[in-house]
């Protein structure tokens, strides 16, 4: 006799309310990262300090990635040639 076990998949929820936004840039040029609100303050402070130290290592915009080949990273909409696009 086969024994069946009822198993419910875990339900994952986005944790937007669990995150805190931190600007590593300035008012003119925002460089936002998000950290867990429940992270201990001491750990959060050391993480933010580390991220600020290495902020120039992150690509914040496409202009920050000059060596990126546009043939690889290019947004293209597959349009049918016989149809007129509608705005």
CORKAUR-V128409 format. One record per residue. PHI is phi in whole degrees, -180 to 180 (* if undefined). PSI is psi in degrees with one decimal (* if undefined). Layout:
PHI;PSI, PHI;PSI
This chain:
*;132.0, -87;131.7, -99;124.3, -103;137.6, -112;129.0, -77;124.6, -132;126.3, -105;128.3, -65;142.8, -66;142.6, -99;116.1, -90;134.4, -117;142.0, -65;145.1, -107;43.6, -59;-38.4, -76;-10.9, -92;-1.9, -108;150.5, -120;129.2, -84;135.0, -130;128.2, -92;116.1, -87;-7.8, -99;-135.7, -133;-173.3, -66;-32.3, -77;-38.7, -128;94.1, -77;136.7, -133;87.5, -91;134.3, -126;162.1, -123;137.1, -126;158.2, -69;129.6, -64;-26.9, -87;-1.3, -66;135.7, -55;139.9, -57;-37.5, -64;-43.3, -68;-40.8, -61;-43.8, -64;-42.0, -70;-33.8, -66;-46.0, -63;-40.1, -61;-43.4, -64;-44.2, -64;-38.7, -66;-36.3, -64;-36.0, -109;22.7, -61;-27.1, -75;-8.1, -85;-14.4, -93;147.4, -92;110.5, -93;-17.5, -152;172.9, -64;-32.1, -65;-22.0, -78;-2.6, -123;63.9, -65;-25.8, -85;2.9, -76;124.6, -75;120.4, -67;-18.9, -70;-25.8, -91;-46.6, -108;89.4, -144;128.1, -83;124.5, -139;132.9, -94;127.8, -77;98.1, -102;146.5, -83;129.7, -65;-24.5, -88;-0.5, -113;145.6, -91;129.1, -65;142.8, -106;133.3, -90;*
